[in-house]
Amino acid sequence: MKKTSILIMFMPLIILSACSHLSFYQKEHGSVELHSDRQILFFSNESRIDKETAYYDALLDLKKDFPQEINGMIVYPEKKKNPYKVDSYPAIIVIENETILLHLEGSYTAKDEILKPLKKILNQ
C-alpha cells in the first residue's frame, strides 16, 4: 500500500519532467508552437492525480515506442485555459494540422484502454 502511494505521488513528476509546458511556449514564443504535424496534448487535474494513474502508465509505455511525441507533448494543467475547451480531466487529445484525431477523457481504469487508440493513431 505504501509503495503504491509513493508511486502515485512520483508518477506525475516522471511524466511531466519529459513534457513541455504550455507556459514555457507562451513565454518563449507568445503562442503555442507545435513540435510536429501530429501533437499530443495532455490535460491534467493536479488536485485529483489519483484519477490519472492509467493515463500516466499509458504515457510511460508510449514513451518507449514514441519518445519524440512524448517529449514534445504539451501539458495543460486544469487551472490554465486551453484552446480546446476541455473541461473534463484527465484528457488526451492528439491533433494533426489543427484536426482532432483522437480525444480521450475521463477516468479510465486500464492503461490499455488509453494505450491502444493512442498507438493506433501514432502508427498511422
C-alpha positions as MATLAB code, in Angstrom:
seq = 'MKKTSILIMFMPLIILSACSHLSFYQKEHGSVELHSDRQILFFSNESRIDKETAYYDALLDLKKDFPQEINGMIVYPEKKKNPYKVDSYPAIIVIENETILLHLEGSYTAKDEILKPLKKILNQ';
ca = [
       0.000    0.000    0.000;
       2.820    2.362    0.944;
       4.692    1.615   -2.309;
       1.556    2.322   -4.347;
       1.088    5.687   -2.637;
       4.694    6.629   -3.294;
       4.399    5.527   -6.926;
       1.247    7.603   -7.405;
       2.991   10.619   -5.864;
       6.078   10.416   -8.070;
       4.477    9.273  -11.333;
       3.421   12.811  -12.340;
       6.951   14.044  -11.768;
       8.368   11.375  -14.039;
       5.859   12.036  -16.807;
       5.813   15.792  -16.510;
       9.594   16.055  -16.467;
       9.535   14.792  -20.049;
       6.758   17.122  -21.108;
       6.767   20.630  -22.443;
       4.545   23.009  -20.545;
       2.322   25.497  -22.292;
       3.620   28.351  -20.130;
       7.147   27.764  -21.462;
       5.955   28.141  -25.044;
       3.919   31.209  -24.288;
       6.900   32.910  -22.651;
       9.262   31.969  -25.472;
       7.017   32.385  -28.493;
       3.886   34.215  -27.403;
       1.714   31.301  -28.531;
       1.772   27.530  -28.597;
       4.203   26.193  -31.147;
       3.601   22.610  -32.195;
       6.659   20.350  -32.479;
       5.368   18.424  -35.453;
       2.300   17.968  -37.589;
       0.963   15.473  -35.045;
       0.815   16.646  -31.419;
      -0.211   15.031  -28.131;
      -1.957   17.283  -25.612;
      -2.436   16.076  -22.027;
      -4.970   17.783  -19.770;
      -4.250   17.145  -16.099;
      -6.008   17.894  -12.838;
      -3.258   18.048  -10.228;
      -5.750   18.036   -7.365;
      -7.172   14.655   -8.468;
      -3.965   12.926   -9.515;
      -5.252    9.565   -8.250;
      -7.741    9.529  -11.159;
      -4.888    9.842  -13.694;
      -2.887    6.696  -12.916;
      -3.971    4.836  -16.071;
      -3.045    7.888  -18.172;
       0.444    8.101  -16.649;
       1.004    4.366  -17.083;
      -0.088    4.570  -20.728;
       2.149    7.580  -21.397;
       5.146    5.824  -19.836;
       4.579    2.801  -22.077;
       4.036    5.037  -25.089;
       7.359    6.770  -24.491;
       9.192    3.520  -25.321;
       7.835    3.465  -28.885;
       7.224    7.180  -29.459;
       9.851    9.137  -27.476;
       9.731   12.233  -29.692;
       5.964   12.521  -29.459;
       6.014   12.181  -25.667;
       8.932   14.590  -25.272;
       7.019   17.104  -27.388;
       3.760   16.593  -25.513;
       2.095   19.732  -24.212;
       0.555   19.548  -20.747;
      -2.389   21.736  -19.806;
      -2.988   21.890  -16.055;
      -6.643   22.299  -15.145;
      -6.080   25.833  -13.885;
      -4.964   27.097  -17.308;
      -7.409   27.872  -20.077;
      -6.911   25.783  -23.159;
      -7.909   26.410  -26.766;
      -9.719   23.055  -26.969;
     -12.267   23.883  -24.246;
     -11.568   20.659  -22.371;
     -13.363   20.746  -19.050;
     -13.304   17.054  -18.092;
      -9.989   15.918  -16.637;
      -7.857   13.943  -17.246;
      -7.891   14.002  -21.041;
      -5.615   13.375  -24.010;
      -6.081   14.881  -27.439;
      -3.987   14.053  -30.496;
      -4.118   16.700  -33.204;
      -2.690   16.928  -36.680;
      -2.797   20.125  -38.693;
      -5.404   21.533  -36.285;
      -7.669   18.495  -36.745;
      -8.502   16.370  -33.700;
      -7.598   12.749  -34.470;
      -8.268   11.349  -31.000;
      -9.977   12.658  -27.872;
      -9.955   10.574  -24.685;
     -11.257   11.978  -21.431;
     -12.452   10.925  -18.018;
     -11.421    8.155  -15.686;
     -10.042    5.010  -17.279;
      -9.042    2.149  -15.014;
      -6.900    0.216  -17.500;
      -3.964    1.757  -19.310;
      -4.683   -0.398  -22.396;
      -7.957    1.481  -22.896;
      -5.816    4.576  -23.418;
      -2.735    2.990  -24.978;
      -4.413    1.085  -27.825;
      -6.113    4.069  -29.505;
      -3.023    6.242  -28.965;
      -0.724    3.688  -30.607;
      -3.162    3.207  -33.482;
      -3.208    6.951  -34.233;
       0.533    7.439  -33.800;
       1.338    4.473  -36.054;
      -0.632    5.947  -38.961;
];
